[in-house]
Each structure stands twice: as C-alpha cells, then as structure tokens.
Amino acid sequence: MATIKITQTGSPIRREKDQRATLIGLGLNKMHKTRELEDSAEVRGMIRKVQHMVSVEG
C-alpha cells in the first residue's frame, strides 16, 4: 500500500484536547517530528482534523 510522510509543523499548545489526541494517534508529539504512515481513509481523516499543524508529502 502507498505511504505518506507527515511532519508536525505546529504546536499543540492551546489547542483542543481532541486535536492533541489526534496528533498522538498519528505518532506525532514534538515539533518537526516525521512519520511515514499508510495512505488510508482513516489516516486522511486524522490529517484533515489537524491540517493546520502538519505538512504532508506524497
């Protein structure tokens, strides 16, 4: 299956709890940390929820 690279670019400070939990669910908890995840509908939905705090490649 195809993969996508997600990098955290924004801070979760002063964000809602569910947005912080979504970042943790994606495996991101520190600035500029990068994860490579499968390109699935679930992951895309999580990215959409925190799109203002992450950048996506490929």
Residue pairs with C-beta under 8 A, 6 or more apart in sequence:
1 38
1 39
1 40
2 38
2 39
3 36
3 37
3 38
3 39
3 58
4 36
4 37
4 38
4 39
4 43
4 56
4 57
4 58
5 34
5 35
5 36
5 56
5 57
5 58
6 26
6 28
6 34
6 35
6 36
6 37
6 47
6 54
6 55
6 56
6 57
7 28
7 32
7 33
7 34
7 54
7 55
7 56
7 57
8 23
8 28
8 29
8 30
8 31
8 32
8 33
8 34
8 53
8 54
9 31
9 32
9 53
9 54
9 55
10 31
10 52
10 53
10 54
11 31
11 53
12 19
12 20
12 23
12 29
12 53
15 53
18 49
19 49
19 50
19 53
22 46
22 49
22 50
23 29
23 50
23 53
23 54
25 46
26 35
26 37
26 43
26 46
26 47
26 50
26 54
27 33
27 35
27 37
28 35
28 54
37 43
47 54
47 56
